[in-house]
Amino acid sequence: MQDVNPRPTVGASGDPRSSADADPELTKTGTTTVAVTAADAVVVMADRRASAGGRFVTSKDTQKVERVHPTAAVALSGAVGGIQDYTRRLRSHADQYALRRGDPPSVGAFATFAGNLLRNGPYRLVRPVLGGVDDAGPHVYDLDGGGAVMEAPYAAKGSGTQFALGVLEGEFRPGLDVDGATAAAARAVESAIERDTASGNGVTAAVVTADGVTIDAYDDPAELYDEASTRPDTATDSEEGA
């Protein structure tokens, strides 16, 4: 049954349009975002392509990774207009909390707020991955449109999820250093870029530590890893004894 009062749909440009007037395939955006924990840090990464329905590239230099807390960053996929507003709300909450309490919220409490905002606000088309560091250590949280908040050692979102997760499953090791976590994240996004038409044009990478968030852009994910030195050792016992 068709809804007689369709809700506005946010397009790739961020403009609200009636779902009755717009091709639904052109209002969808795709991307690949990942977050990986290290021993004392978190790496949050995303590709830089914005697209309409995965078929038309609207931007080749979109920053999908944002600092939203003194020691936390979020990578987002979904509708661009919703992403921009959601990011502003997260950052405002962290700032107001710090003004009232004297310190920013813990990353766990902040993730709970981020999940509640998804469930109660107009952000059902936003798919975030949150990474941060607090007194309890590094954290990655996978959030969904229903407000679920799930902590994991690594996570991926977006249209390239299946490709990215396949790489992370093979490359992640507990206790990785920052270089190792960065390499794993870069290879994961790179894998998605190779196969997912909605992902591409390099990556934006955030390194989150107890000292803050550093964000840089790279035209090629391969700039972030050294094939010889950062790939986890996958040699078998027989090969090591040869």
Secondary structure as GFF3:
##gff-version 3
##sequence-region A 1 242
A	DSSP	beta_strand	8	10	.	.	.	ID=ss1
A	DSSP	beta_strand	16	18	.	.	.	ID=ss2
A	DSSP	three_ten_helix	24	26	.	.	.	ID=ss3
A	DSSP	beta_strand	32	37	.	.	.	ID=ss4
A	DSSP	beta_strand	42	47	.	.	.	ID=ss5
A	DSSP	beta_strand	50	52	.	.	.	ID=ss6
A	DSSP	beta_strand	56	59	.	.	.	ID=ss7
A	DSSP	beta_strand	65	69	.	.	.	ID=ss8
A	DSSP	beta_strand	72	78	.	.	.	ID=ss9
A	DSSP	alpha_helix	80	101	.	.	.	ID=ss10
A	DSSP	alpha_helix	107	120	.	.	.	ID=ss11
A	DSSP	beta_strand	126	134	.	.	.	ID=ss12
A	DSSP	beta_strand	137	143	.	.	.	ID=ss13
A	DSSP	beta_strand	149	151	.	.	.	ID=ss14
A	DSSP	beta_strand	154	158	.	.	.	ID=ss15
A	DSSP	alpha_helix	161	171	.	.	.	ID=ss16
A	DSSP	alpha_helix	178	195	.	.	.	ID=ss17
A	DSSP	beta_strand	203	209	.	.	.	ID=ss18
A	DSSP	beta_strand	212	218	.	.	.	ID=ss19
A	DSSP	three_ten_helix	221	224	.	.	.	ID=ss20
A	DSSP	alpha_helix	227	230	.	.	.	ID=ss21
A	DSSP	alpha_helix	237	241	.	.	.	ID=ss22
###
